[in-house]
Amino acid sequence: MDRRDFVKLCSLAGLGVVSLGAPGTIGSARAAAPKFWVFVNANGGWDPTMLCDPKGNEKNAQGFNVNNYAPDAILTAGAISFPDIGNNKAFFERFKDICTVLNGIDCETNGHDSGIRNAMSGRLNINTPALPALLAAALNPALPMSFITNGGYDETDGNIASTRLGGADGALKLLIHPNLIYVDDNNFDASPRYLDESSLDLVKKAREDRLMALQTAQQLPRQRHAMSMLYTARIGMSDMKKIQEELDVIRTQVGDFSKYGSGQNLARQAHVALAAYKAGLTQSVNLSVGGFDTHSQHDTNQQNALDALRSGVMALFDIAEAAGCADEMFVVVGSDFGRTPKYNEGNGKDHWSVGSMLLLSPHIKGNRVIGATDEAFAYEKLDLDSLEVGGSGVLKNGHVHKWLRGFAGIADHPLVRRYPISVKGEIDLA
Amino acid sequence: MSHLPLGTRPSFMFAAAALVGAAVLGASGCSEDAPPCESTYDYFATKVWPVIGTKCISCHNAQGIAKDTSYVLKGPAEAGFLDHNLAVFSDLASFEKHGVSQVLLKPTMQIPHEGQQIFAQDSEEYRVLEGFVDKLKSGETCSTAEAAHYTGVELLDDAATLRKASLLLAARLPTADETAKVKAGGPAALEGVLATMMTEEPFFEFIKRTYNDLFLTDFYLGNVNAVTDALPYADAGWYQKVSKDDLAKYGAANAQELAAFTNAAVAREPLALIEHVVREGRPFTDILTADYMMVTPLSARSFGVEATFKNPYDPREWAEGRLPDVERTDAQGKPTGEAVPYPHAGVLSSPVMLVRHPSTPTNRNRARARKAYLWFLGTNILLTAEQPIDQTVVDSNNPTRDSATCTVCHANVDPVAGCFQAFNDSGKFVPDPRWYTEMWPAGFGDEKLPLEKSATGLPWLGRRLSQDPRFALSVVFTMYKALTGREPLIAPSDTTDPDYQAKFAAFYAQADTLRRIGEAFVASQYDLRVVFARLVESPYFRATNSVKLDDSARVRLGEVGRAQLLPPEQLHDKIQAVLGIPWADGNRNPYLRSQFRTPGNLGGFQLFYGGIDSNSVTNRSTSPNGVLASVAERMTIQMACRSVPYDFARGPDSRLLFPLVELDGKEIDPMTFEPETEAGLPIELAQLGIRKSLVHLHERILGESHAVDDPDIERAFTLFVEAWRQGKDGMKATEKPVPADLPYDCRVTADYFSGAAYPEERRVTKDETYVIRAWMAVVTYLLGDYRFLYE
């Protein structure tokens, strides 16, 4: 039985697959371009003034300097300003044409948990699924690894199983071929097997029959849900072989990841994620990088973290280009919140409820900055219709997520409507 | 056999016990004779709370404009909020004017109310509150049966409950004697058998794993240096100077291994304290109040602790000890010669806990305080302030003290943070701390930490945390999650949600059951085993199915039932318990749990199977995915391949999977059961034997009892026969015939554990009839079953 048959059979039997208490979650959203969604979580609360909202070291009206670099170190790439520190220049010059910078976002919190939740879901409420989880659940819930996560905010609220793939090492190979005693790379067909393949086919059929019988007899929703999750996970196992092929193809083209320096970790995450996408198994992915919670020695530590982030995002696009799918990708880069506009006694910066977000994709207009902050790094009000500074609106994560949901075609999906975004007004980033 | 001081048995146990074989819970009232009635508590929770939780709490909360009145409510994010609110509301309701309660007069503005009129005298809200006042006045003593929450739910019988509890808590199957006792003695016998199981080593491992999921101190196992991070105290690195003779006494091959033993002892210190408290039968509150820590002979040397050991060279022996006094320094940092005792406060003052959860100059122990609320009061303090905040409009110089958007959290967090003031950012004890005067003063609740106790803030705090009613609930919450894989529900707050009533019923059913368990825990003098015993009895552990449910009932019973994907460590235990051998690599290193001698080394598939590393991966996966399913798939295939021949290599009396089968008065080995003749004709006796063996396999692997003609047995029988036929045909093939030899990884020539070679006649290396491999197909099928992978 293939996945489509299973879903049909479940429907005939009145059994939901995957969804818990949310009818109609199977593939009812329209397919939307872009096809692959990547969310990069900069964990700990980054400092936009060292990335895309530079201020410089001149004392402001409040009598303090936001940064330690001089105003003349502030450069531009198209419409985007950035300080000439770390690898900012290489980053923005490469991506300016596909990059929308959102500055002056009112993050509405300075707590880590709620901050990254708000940045990645558009809501402060606990148990809100991260947008990549919602995208996977609404657009392609039957994919075996529809939502891959490497950490960051990856709450699913039970709507979809998240997958941790880890690095592409030997263990993954054994999982891709669970019936092989070991994988003979030189002669795959000669790899010894535990069970004869024909027996294994019989086992799988018997399991399907048994699980269906159990689920049909079961009334408690938690158990029915668990059974359907097990089936959905199991039914796609064989697809994992495709990941290995894609990993090898990409690696051959991209070469050694050591060239990404501190971005290697993100590069490895991106490698597996894109291989899974290319293999047709994945709708969305969380990439994760930390080190941003710089309460002490801010400039050095923050710059190190930002360098790793930028190098990693550049690696992500290198890999996507090697895989031939950079045009299909939409990348959201965000963090918990920003850092305070002044340094503390330990030359650190604390939590600040104003932040930024980057959107990188050929699917939306690039080379623009929306929103702004003043010299003390407080948000400026906007006209939410024109997106010009000077209105009465306040840009929030919820606005961005409202638009992202609509852009992805999932805003009216029954599952997504269970998590309404309460911000007033809407913005159009198309 | 010991029995737990369980107090009054939950009413759903009586209801279930009365329905032998069917065990479906039905609604019941106070007694069989009285008509159904609703207790004041139930009435308050289900009817009054939805009113006051929407109409009153926006002002009547700890930071609201009515914060200085005697009517201050707590929100759903705080453990035990219903109990608190019931007490406050009942107190207020008892005040009357002209015979009418204040809770009716104020919101209708019959007497002055700063919040003006909230509802009218002819409103539904008024009627609800009036009903509450009437109940209070009548002094009713009705106690709604707990089973009423779970009407229609079918529970596991006592024997099946025993099997499940045994696998989870004792990492083994119950013995035949234990099962017989429970079948004969019912719930009381179950209670007694469980009490014994909770004295076994795997139970303590379970508790430690549960608390490490919170503390994450196992981060320091293995290659991370707990000794140097957590120990500014004494001769931390003593093990580098040990003689070869002493190394041998410690059982260490070299100084590096001795260092690893020491490191593990330092890392495991808070978990060892929890184990010690439970093992010794002490009140569980000791985990926050103990005026000692736990050390091994090795960590004692690193800490400079004097302790008494039975064997001073045993790296696994734990004993109580106290950290040495710390010398006071003057304002210039010079030692004064005055010694100050280390302020032990159970796990709160554990060096490795403090270093694992460090602070910063601006965080000022707030993260530690937040975790104390979460772990020991069951309260996620950040959820008490889910409303948005905007730092840019805060005009106060000291917002955490003066701005309402900040004080909602900080008024609770900062005083507790102040109790940690004698410990610096990296966890070192500082006898004369200088705390921040602009912060909320150190304390807990309404009580301030006396200034002269600034060095002993943690023992002061530990006593108060442990006596807070929320402590017992927090322990119940933690163990609930450990046994079910689910977080306890938080009450829904959106009363406009069409499912609000059903969602609240789901919350309230669970809250009511967990509250009762908490009360039993307190009544038992904080015996942790009582919490487990009660949880095991509850529908959250035992529910296996229900009558047909409508949409509302599906929401109401959404949390009930056995649907926990086993965490990797528990799946490891179950595999070994059922099959007799573990799932491990060729070097005996387990795939799903850390290695025994080097616990810092995780199993090869532990993270893939949803486990944590206490470092970057700190949340367990509770749903399967493609990778996790592949891990399970490999396990089923590999373990069937290994365990089936291994079982056939055992003596007939010690078989676990394939005991001899009695057929026509003879005992026959299932290894000989060819189902058909060469001509394809059925061999009736062998087929009956196969079915009987399948009945045993379903019982052992899945815990299911079936007759030989049950559809489940028929399904497995068909699998056996078809696999056998295909294999036999394959063996006859002229091109690439299926070999008679078993796959090399499945051959059995020696004892798994000792490595001792078996004599030739006991070895199982060939399968000339393909019967062994047909059994392997069946065992692969059963090991991958929902009821094996889930509990």
Interface residues (C-beta under 8 A of the other chain):
Chain A: L20 G21 D106 E108 T109 N110 G111 D113 S114 L124 N125 I126 P144 M145 G151 T156 G158 A161 S162 T163 R164 L165 G166 A171 L172 L174 L175 I176 P178 N179 I181 P192 R193 Y194 L195 D196 S198 S199 L200 L202 V203 A206 R207 D209 R210 L211 A213 L214 A217 Q218 Q219 L220 P221 R222 Q223 H225 A226 M227 M229 L230 A233 R234 G236 M237 D239 M240 L281 H295 S296 N344 E345 G346 G348 D350 W352 S353 V354 A378 Y379
Chain B: V153 T360 P361 T362 N363 N380 L382 L383 E386 Q387 P388 I389 D390 Q391 T392 C409 I490 A543 T544 N545 S546 V547 K548 L549 R554 V555 L557 G558 E559 V560 G561 R562 A563 L565 G604 F605 L607 F608 G610 S616 V617 S621 S623 P624 N625 G626 V627 L628 A629 S630 V631 A632 E633 R634 I637 Q638 A640 C641 P711 D712 R715 A716 T718 L719 E722 A723 Q726 G727 G730 V738 P743 Y744 D745 C746 R773 A774 M776 A777 T780 Y781 G784 D785 Y786 R787 L789 Y790
